[in-house]
Amino acid sequence: MSYISNDKPVTLHELMRMHAAKEKIATLTAYDASFASLLDRCGVDIVLIGDSLGNVVQGHSTTLPVTMEQMVYHTECVSRGAKRSFVAADMPWGSYQESPAQALRNASRLMAAGAQMVKLEGGAVMVDTVRFLSERGVPVWAHIGLTPQSVHALGGYRIQGKDADAAQRLKDDALSLQQAGAAMLLIELIPAQLGEELTAMLRIPTIGIGAGVSCSGQVLVIYDMLGIFPGKTPRFVRNFLSGADSIEAAVKTYVAEVKAGKFPAAEHIY
């Protein structure tokens, strides 16, 4: 069975339809027009310009050095290559934490560069900002669990929500962000059981990375799923290029296995 969609552009409305129909949403990152075009023709639903470019493109140990100017540039590149896929862009560290007005100024720059949604990290502390943006027509993708921009505050790249109190805080954050108008929720590096509970309690789609197979969809960093990033490979990553005869074949397999609920498998979850 083919999961490659037709040429009709993926819109936010279509993503909500997919969620309502329990059709899994396949997401990958891209940072340039060529990869964006490849993901687009392979049926990837959402192409995310992640601030992970700080790690995989620039060679930094964290995402913190990535600037707003760099995110605008890469968003412009990706938006030229993606003709069908929905395009979302990360708001980099320091571009939205100061105030909702600051967030709107910088979200506007990403939207003007071609993004159809912006992603920002944080729980209850970001509720006012999410509400401010969504009320002004900016679709917001919230991000909880492991939030890489807070890596130092979290004490490293650690699994989040492991005990009952921490899990409840994430549930409270998720509900608050949904109520504030977040259109989607990315949940990163949490126990699979908690990912299932968060997905069941929310009306909006959950996109998981290291959060179990029960999420509404999955995302991986493109360089991770192709096995070409030289850094440490997290447990939630699978090398889809292994055994494939091309990058295109690897991406199509990723899309098909996300759609079929085969990825992540037991060995990729916590």
C-alpha positions as CSV (number, residue, x, y, z in Angstrom):
1,M,0.0,0.0,0.0
2,S,1.3,3.4,-0.9
3,Y,1.2,6.2,1.6
4,I,2.4,8.9,-0.9
5,S,-0.2,11.6,-1.1
6,N,-1.3,13.4,-4.2
7,D,0.0,16.8,-5.2
8,K,-2.6,18.7,-3.1
9,P,-0.7,20.8,-0.5
10,V,-0.9,19.6,3.1
11,T,-2.6,22.4,5.1
12,L,-3.2,22.8,8.8
13,H,-6.8,21.8,8.1
14,E,-5.6,18.6,6.4
15,L,-3.4,17.8,9.4
16,M,-6.4,18.1,11.7
17,R,-8.4,15.9,9.3
18,M,-5.6,13.3,9.5
19,H,-5.6,13.5,13.2
20,A,-9.4,13.0,13.4
21,A,-9.2,10.0,11.1
22,K,-6.3,8.6,13.2
23,E,-4.0,8.7,10.2
24,K,-0.4,9.0,11.5
25,I,1.5,12.2,10.6
26,A,5.0,11.7,9.2
27,T,7.5,14.5,9.9
28,L,11.2,15.0,9.1
29,T,13.5,17.9,9.4
30,A,15.2,19.6,6.4
31,Y,17.5,22.6,6.2
32,D,17.8,23.2,2.4
33,A,15.8,23.1,-0.8
34,S,17.1,19.9,-2.1
35,F,16.3,17.8,0.9
36,A,13.0,19.6,1.2
37,S,12.1,18.7,-2.3
38,L,13.0,15.0,-1.7
39,L,10.9,14.8,1.4
40,D,8.1,16.5,-0.4
41,R,7.9,13.9,-3.2
42,C,8.3,11.0,-0.7
43,G,5.1,11.9,1.0
44,V,6.4,13.5,4.2
45,D,3.5,15.4,5.7
46,I,5.4,18.1,7.7
47,V,8.9,19.4,6.9
48,L,10.4,21.0,10.0
49,I,13.2,23.5,9.8
50,G,14.6,22.5,13.2
51,D,17.1,24.5,15.2
52,S,18.8,21.1,15.3
53,L,20.7,22.6,12.4
54,G,22.9,23.9,15.1
55,N,24.1,20.4,15.8
56,V,23.9,18.6,12.4
57,V,24.8,21.5,10.1
58,Q,26.9,23.8,12.2
59,G,28.6,21.3,14.4
60,H,27.6,22.9,17.8
61,S,27.0,20.7,20.9
62,T,23.6,22.4,21.5
63,T,21.0,24.3,19.6
64,L,21.6,27.5,21.6
65,P,24.0,29.3,19.2
66,V,21.4,29.2,16.3
67,T,20.3,32.7,15.5
68,M,17.1,34.2,14.1
69,E,18.8,35.2,10.9
70,Q,20.0,31.7,10.3
71,M,16.5,30.3,10.9
72,V,15.0,32.8,8.5
73,Y,17.6,31.9,5.9
74,H,17.1,28.1,6.2
75,T,13.3,28.6,6.2
76,E,13.5,30.5,2.9
77,C,15.6,27.6,1.4
78,V,13.2,24.9,2.6
79,S,10.1,26.7,1.5
80,R,11.4,26.9,-2.0
81,G,11.8,23.1,-2.2
82,A,8.7,22.0,-0.4
83,K,5.7,22.4,-2.7
84,R,3.2,19.9,-1.1
85,S,4.4,19.3,2.5
86,F,3.4,21.6,5.4
87,V,6.4,23.7,6.4
88,A,7.0,24.5,10.1
89,A,10.0,26.3,11.6
90,D,11.6,26.4,15.0
91,M,11.9,29.6,16.9
92,P,15.5,29.7,18.1
93,W,16.7,30.4,21.7
94,G,16.2,34.0,22.7
95,S,13.7,34.8,20.0
96,Y,10.5,34.5,22.0
97,Q,11.2,34.1,25.7
98,E,11.3,37.8,26.5
99,S,7.7,38.7,25.8
100,P,4.7,37.7,23.5
101,A,5.4,40.9,21.5
102,Q,9.0,39.7,20.8
103,A,7.6,36.3,19.9
104,L,5.2,37.8,17.4
105,R,7.9,39.9,15.7
106,N,10.1,36.9,15.2
107,A,7.3,34.5,14.3
108,S,6.3,37.0,11.6
109,R,9.8,36.9,10.1
110,L,9.6,33.1,9.9
111,M,6.1,33.2,8.4
112,A,7.2,35.8,5.8
113,A,10.2,33.4,5.0
114,G,7.7,30.6,4.1
115,A,6.8,28.9,7.4
116,Q,3.2,27.9,7.9
117,M,3.6,27.2,11.6
118,V,6.2,28.1,14.3
119,K,7.4,25.8,17.0
120,L,8.5,26.9,20.4
121,E,9.6,25.1,23.6
122,G,8.2,25.3,27.1
123,G,5.2,24.4,29.2
124,A,3.0,26.6,31.3
125,V,5.4,29.5,31.2
126,M,4.7,29.8,27.4
127,V,0.9,29.8,27.7
128,D,0.5,33.6,27.4
129,T,2.8,33.6,24.4
130,V,1.0,30.8,22.6
131,R,-2.3,32.5,23.2
132,F,-0.9,35.8,22.0
133,L,0.4,34.3,18.7
134,S,-2.6,32.0,18.0
135,E,-5.1,34.9,18.5
136,R,-3.2,36.8,15.9
137,G,-3.2,34.1,13.3
138,V,0.1,32.4,13.9
139,P,-0.3,28.6,14.1
140,V,1.8,27.4,17.1
141,W,3.4,24.0,17.6
142,A,4.2,23.7,21.3
143,H,7.1,21.5,22.5
144,I,7.3,19.8,25.9
145,G,9.2,16.9,27.5
146,L,12.9,17.3,26.7
147,T,13.3,20.8,25.5
148,P,16.8,21.1,24.0
149,Q,17.0,24.8,24.4
150,S,16.8,24.2,28.2
151,V,19.4,21.5,28.1
152,H,21.5,23.2,30.8
153,A,18.6,23.8,33.1
154,L,17.5,20.2,32.7
155,G,21.0,18.9,33.5
156,G,21.5,17.3,30.1
157,Y,19.6,15.2,27.6
158,R,17.5,13.2,30.1
159,I,14.2,11.4,29.9
160,Q,11.4,13.6,31.2
161,G,8.2,12.6,33.1
162,K,9.6,9.5,34.7
163,D,7.9,9.9,38.1
164,A,4.2,10.6,38.9
165,D,4.8,14.3,39.8
166,A,6.8,15.0,36.7
167,A,4.3,13.2,34.5
168,Q,1.4,15.2,36.0
169,R,3.3,18.5,35.3
170,L,3.6,17.5,31.7
171,K,-0.1,16.7,31.5
172,D,-1.0,20.0,33.0
173,D,1.4,21.8,30.6
174,A,-0.2,20.0,27.6
175,L,-3.7,20.9,28.6
176,S,-2.7,24.5,29.3
177,L,-1.0,24.9,25.9
178,Q,-4.0,23.3,24.1
179,Q,-6.4,25.7,25.8
180,A,-4.1,28.6,24.9
181,G,-4.5,27.7,21.2
182,A,-1.6,25.5,20.3
183,A,-2.4,23.6,17.1
184,M,0.0,20.7,17.7
185,L,2.2,19.4,20.5
186,L,5.7,17.9,20.1
187,I,6.6,15.6,23.0
188,E,10.2,14.5,23.3
189,L,12.0,11.9,25.3
190,I,9.3,10.6,27.7
191,P,8.1,7.2,28.6
192,A,5.9,5.6,26.0
193,Q,3.1,5.1,28.4
194,L,3.0,8.8,29.2
195,G,3.1,9.6,25.4
196,E,0.0,7.4,25.0
197,E,-1.8,9.1,27.9
198,L,-1.0,12.6,26.6
199,T,-2.3,11.7,23.1
200,A,-5.5,10.2,24.5
201,M,-6.3,13.3,26.6
202,L,-5.7,16.0,24.0
203,R,-7.8,17.1,21.0
204,I,-4.7,18.3,19.1
205,P,-2.2,16.1,17.3
206,T,0.9,14.9,19.3
207,I,4.1,14.4,17.3
208,G,6.5,12.2,19.2
209,I,10.3,11.9,19.2
210,G,11.3,9.3,21.7
211,A,7.7,9.3,23.1
212,G,6.3,6.0,21.9
213,V,4.2,4.7,18.9
214,S,0.9,6.0,20.3
215,C,1.5,9.6,19.3
216,S,-0.5,11.1,16.4
217,G,2.7,11.1,14.4
218,Q,6.5,11.0,14.5
219,V,9.5,13.2,13.8
220,L,13.2,12.5,13.4
221,V,16.1,14.6,12.4
222,I,16.9,13.7,8.8
223,Y,20.6,13.2,9.4
224,D,19.9,10.9,12.3
225,M,17.5,8.7,10.3
226,L,20.0,8.4,7.5
227,G,22.8,7.5,9.9
228,I,25.1,10.3,8.7
229,F,25.3,12.4,11.9
230,P,28.7,11.6,13.6
231,G,27.4,12.2,17.1
232,K,25.9,9.8,19.6
233,T,22.7,8.1,18.2
234,P,19.7,8.3,20.6
235,R,17.8,5.1,21.3
236,F,14.7,6.5,19.5
237,V,16.6,6.8,16.2
238,R,16.6,4.1,13.5
239,N,18.9,4.2,10.5
240,F,16.5,3.9,7.6
241,L,19.2,4.1,5.0
242,S,20.7,0.8,6.2
243,G,19.5,-1.8,3.7
244,A,18.0,0.8,1.4
245,D,19.4,1.5,-2.1
246,S,18.8,5.3,-2.0
247,I,18.0,8.2,0.3
248,E,14.6,8.4,-1.4
249,A,13.9,4.7,-0.6
250,A,14.9,5.3,3.0
251,V,12.5,8.2,3.4
252,K,9.6,6.4,1.8
253,T,10.2,3.5,4.2
254,Y,10.1,5.9,7.1
255,V,6.9,7.4,5.9
256,A,5.3,4.0,5.4
257,E,6.3,2.6,8.8
258,V,5.2,5.7,10.6
259,K,1.8,5.6,8.8
260,A,1.5,1.9,9.6
261,G,2.4,2.3,13.3
262,K,5.5,0.2,12.9
263,F,7.9,2.9,13.9
264,P,9.0,3.4,16.6
265,A,9.3,-0.2,17.5
266,A,9.9,-1.6,21.0
267,E,13.6,-1.0,20.8
268,H,13.2,2.7,20.2
269,I,11.0,3.6,23.2
270,Y,11.5,4.2,26.9
